[in-house]
Amino acid sequence: MNSPTEDSTTERASRAGYWSKSLRIVGIVLSVWLFISLGCGILFRELLDAWFPNIGGAPFGFWMAQQGSIIGFLALLFLYRFLMNRLDKEYGFGEGDPS
């Protein structure tokens, strides 16, 4: 039978693993968001205008700054939800799981 210190050590290690993976997911999602909003909308606008066709009569870089960044943000919300739910289930924090 495990002693209370062994259980708390295991639980602490599990929480530390969960926390580090959670921070990694947040970092990746924020990095992609930064690339989409700042990179595609502002920094690479001229490159996108030259390489991609117009959308709705507007240059692609302008479209990314106005509409594409919003669509990308919504896609990232769903991706974050999916990844965090999977992580929660992996560590036993999912809905309906006893905590």
BAROMI-601491 format. One record per residue: x, y, z of N, C-alpha, C in turn; residue number from 1. Coordinates in steps of 0.1 Angstrom, whole numbers, plus 5000, padded with zeros to 4 digits. Layout:
// BAROMI-601491
[pt [X; Y; Z]; [X; Y; Z]; [X; Y; Z]; NUM]
...
// end
This chain:
// BAROMI-601491
[pt [5008; 4988; 5000]; [5000; 5000; 5000]; [5009; 5012; 5000]; 1]
[pt [5005; 5022; 4992]; [5013; 5035; 4991]; [5011; 5043; 5004]; 2]
[pt [5022; 5049; 5008]; [5021; 5059; 5019]; [5016; 5072; 5014]; 3]
[pt [5011; 5081; 5023]; [5006; 5094; 5019]; [5016; 5102; 5012]; 4]
[pt [5029; 5101; 5016]; [5039; 5109; 5010]; [5042; 5105; 4995]; 5]
[pt [5041; 5092; 4993]; [5042; 5086; 4979]; [5031; 5091; 4970]; 6]
[pt [5019; 5091; 4976]; [5007; 5095; 4968]; [5008; 5110; 4965]; 7]
[pt [5012; 5118; 4975]; [5013; 5132; 4972]; [5024; 5136; 4963]; 8]
[pt [5035; 5128; 4963]; [5046; 5130; 4954]; [5042; 5127; 4940]; 9]
[pt [5035; 5116; 4938]; [5030; 5112; 4925]; [5020; 5122; 4920]; 10]
[pt [5011; 5126; 4929]; [5001; 5136; 4925]; [5008; 5149; 4921]; 11]
[pt [5018; 5153; 4928]; [5025; 5166; 4925]; [5032; 5164; 4911]; 12]
[pt [5038; 5153; 4908]; [5045; 5151; 4896]; [5034; 5151; 4884]; 13]
[pt [5023; 5145; 4887]; [5012; 5145; 4877]; [5007; 5159; 4874]; 14]
[pt [5005; 5167; 4884]; [5001; 5181; 4883]; [5012; 5189; 4876]; 15]
[pt [5024; 5187; 4879]; [5035; 5194; 4872]; [5035; 5190; 4857]; 16]
[pt [5033; 5178; 4854]; [5033; 5174; 4840]; [5021; 5180; 4833]; 17]
[pt [5010; 5180; 4839]; [4998; 5186; 4833]; [5000; 5201; 4831]; 18]
[pt [5006; 5208; 4841]; [5008; 5222; 4840]; [5018; 5225; 4829]; 19]
[pt [5029; 5218; 4827]; [5039; 5220; 4817]; [5033; 5218; 4803]; 20]
[pt [5025; 5207; 4802]; [5018; 5205; 4789]; [5008; 5215; 4785]; 21]
[pt [5001; 5220; 4796]; [4991; 5231; 4794]; [4998; 5244; 4789]; 22]
[pt [5009; 5247; 4796]; [5016; 5259; 4792]; [5022; 5258; 4777]; 23]
[pt [5026; 5246; 4774]; [5031; 5244; 4760]; [5020; 5246; 4750]; 24]
[pt [5008; 5241; 4753]; [4997; 5243; 4744]; [4993; 5258; 4743]; 25]
[pt [4993; 5265; 4754]; [4990; 5279; 4753]; [5001; 5286; 4745]; 26]
[pt [5013; 5283; 4747]; [5024; 5289; 4740]; [5023; 5287; 4725]; 27]
[pt [5020; 5275; 4721]; [5019; 5272; 4707]; [5007; 5280; 4701]; 28]
[pt [4996; 5280; 4708]; [4984; 5286; 4703]; [4986; 5301; 4702]; 29]
[pt [4993; 5307; 4712]; [4996; 5322; 4711]; [5006; 5325; 4700]; 30]
[pt [5015; 5316; 4698]; [5025; 5318; 4687]; [5018; 5318; 4673]; 31]
[pt [5009; 5309; 4671]; [5002; 5308; 4659]; [4993; 5321; 4657]; 32]
[pt [4987; 5325; 4668]; [4979; 5337; 4668]; [4987; 5349; 4664]; 33]
[pt [4999; 5350; 4670]; [5008; 5361; 4667]; [5012; 5361; 4652]; 34]
[pt [5015; 5349; 4647]; [5019; 5348; 4633]; [5007; 5352; 4624]; 35]
[pt [4995; 5348; 4627]; [4984; 5351; 4618]; [4980; 5366; 4619]; 36]
[pt [4979; 5371; 4631]; [4975; 5385; 4633]; [4986; 5395; 4629]; 37]
[pt [4997; 5394; 4634]; [5008; 5403; 4632]; [5015; 5400; 4619]; 38]
[pt [5019; 5388; 4617]; [5027; 5384; 4605]; [5019; 5385; 4593]; 39]
[pt [5008; 5378; 4592]; [5000; 5378; 4579]; [4993; 5391; 4577]; 40]
[pt [4989; 5397; 4587]; [4981; 5410; 4586]; [4989; 5422; 4584]; 41]
[pt [5002; 5422; 4589]; [5010; 5435; 4589]; [5023; 5432; 4582]; 42]
[pt [5031; 5423; 4588]; [5045; 5422; 4584]; [5047; 5416; 4570]; 43]
[pt [5039; 5406; 4566]; [5040; 5399; 4554]; [5029; 5403; 4544]; 44]
[pt [5023; 5414; 4546]; [5011; 5418; 4538]; [5015; 5420; 4523]; 45]
[pt [5026; 5426; 4520]; [5030; 5428; 4506]; [5034; 5415; 4499]; 46]
[pt [5040; 5406; 4507]; [5044; 5393; 4501]; [5031; 5385; 4498]; 47]
[pt [5021; 5386; 4507]; [5009; 5379; 4505]; [5001; 5385; 4493]; 48]
[pt [5002; 5398; 4492]; [4995; 5404; 4480]; [5001; 5400; 4467]; 49]
[pt [5014; 5398; 4467]; [5021; 5394; 4455]; [5019; 5379; 4451]; 50]
[pt [5018; 5371; 4461]; [5018; 5356; 4459]; [5004; 5350; 4458]; 51]
[pt [4994; 5356; 4464]; [4981; 5351; 4465]; [4971; 5359; 4457]; 52]
[pt [4960; 5353; 4452]; [4950; 5361; 4445]; [4942; 5369; 4454]; 53]
[pt [4935; 5379; 4448]; [4926; 5388; 4455]; [4914; 5379; 4460]; 54]
[pt [4908; 5384; 4471]; [4896; 5377; 4476]; [4886; 5388; 4478]; 55]
[pt [4875; 5386; 4470]; [4864; 5396; 4471]; [4868; 5410; 4466]; 56]
[pt [4878; 5410; 4457]; [4882; 5423; 4452]; [4893; 5430; 4460]; 57]
[pt [4897; 5424; 4471]; [4907; 5430; 4480]; [4919; 5422; 4479]; 58]
[pt [4931; 5428; 4481]; [4944; 5421; 4481]; [4944; 5411; 4493]; 59]
[pt [4950; 5400; 4491]; [4950; 5389; 4501]; [4956; 5394; 4515]; 60]
[pt [4966; 5402; 4515]; [4972; 5407; 4527]; [4962; 5416; 4535]; 61]
[pt [4954; 5424; 4528]; [4944; 5432; 4534]; [4933; 5423; 4540]; 62]
[pt [4929; 5413; 4532]; [4919; 5404; 4536]; [4923; 5396; 4549]; 63]
[pt [4936; 5392; 4549]; [4941; 5385; 4562]; [4940; 5395; 4574]; 64]
[pt [4943; 5407; 4572]; [4943; 5417; 4583]; [4929; 5419; 4588]; 65]
[pt [4919; 5419; 4579]; [4906; 5422; 4582]; [4897; 5410; 4586]; 66]
[pt [4898; 5400; 4578]; [4889; 5388; 4580]; [4897; 5376; 4584]; 67]
[pt [4908; 5373; 4577]; [4915; 5361; 4580]; [4920; 5360; 4594]; 68]
[pt [4924; 5371; 4600]; [4928; 5370; 4614]; [4917; 5366; 4623]; 69]
[pt [4905; 5371; 4620]; [4893; 5367; 4629]; [4890; 5352; 4627]; 70]
[pt [4890; 5348; 4614]; [4887; 5333; 4612]; [4898; 5325; 4618]; 71]
[pt [4911; 5329; 4617]; [4922; 5322; 4623]; [4920; 5321; 4639]; 72]
[pt [4916; 5332; 4645]; [4914; 5333; 4659]; [4903; 5323; 4663]; 73]
[pt [4892; 5323; 4656]; [4881; 5313; 4659]; [4886; 5299; 4657]; 74]
[pt [4894; 5296; 4647]; [4899; 5282; 4645]; [4908; 5279; 4657]; 75]
[pt [4916; 5288; 4662]; [4925; 5286; 4673]; [4917; 5283; 4686]; 76]
[pt [4906; 5290; 4687]; [4897; 5287; 4699]; [4892; 5272; 4699]; 77]
[pt [4888; 5268; 4688]; [4884; 5254; 4687]; [4895; 5244; 4688]; 78]
[pt [4907; 5247; 4683]; [4919; 5239; 4685]; [4923; 5239; 4699]; 79]
[pt [4923; 5250; 4706]; [4926; 5250; 4720]; [4917; 5242; 4728]; 80]
[pt [4904; 5243; 4725]; [4894; 5235; 4733]; [4896; 5220; 4731]; 81]
[pt [4899; 5216; 4718]; [4902; 5202; 4715]; [4914; 5197; 4723]; 82]
[pt [4925; 5205; 4722]; [4937; 5200; 4728]; [4936; 5200; 4743]; 83]
[pt [4930; 5210; 4749]; [4928; 5210; 4764]; [4919; 5199; 4769]; 84]
[pt [4908; 5196; 4762]; [4900; 5185; 4765]; [4907; 5171; 4765]; 85]
[pt [4915; 5170; 4754]; [4923; 5158; 4753]; [4933; 5157; 4765]; 86]
[pt [4940; 5168; 4768]; [4949; 5168; 4779]; [4942; 5165; 4793]; 87]
[pt [4930; 5171; 4795]; [4922; 5168; 4807]; [4919; 5154; 4808]; 88]
[pt [4915; 5147; 4797]; [4912; 5133; 4798]; [4924; 5125; 4801]; 89]
[pt [4935; 5129; 4795]; [4948; 5121; 4797]; [4952; 5121; 4812]; 90]
[pt [4949; 5133; 4819]; [4953; 5134; 4833]; [4942; 5132; 4842]; 91]
[pt [4930; 5128; 4837]; [4919; 5125; 4846]; [4911; 5137; 4851]; 92]
[pt [4912; 5148; 4844]; [4905; 5160; 4848]; [4893; 5163; 4839]; 93]
[pt [4889; 5153; 4831]; [4878; 5155; 4821]; [4865; 5156; 4829]; 94]
[pt [4855; 5161; 4821]; [4841; 5162; 4827]; [4836; 5148; 4831]; 95]
[pt [4831; 5147; 4843]; [4826; 5135; 4848]; [4836; 5126; 4854]; 96]
[pt [4849; 5129; 4853]; [4859; 5122; 4860]; [4860; 5126; 4875]; 97]
[pt [4861; 5116; 4884]; [4863; 5120; 4898]; [4877; 5127; 4900]; 98]
[pt [4877; 5138; 4907]; [4889; 5145; 4909]; [4894; 5144; 4923]; 99]
// end
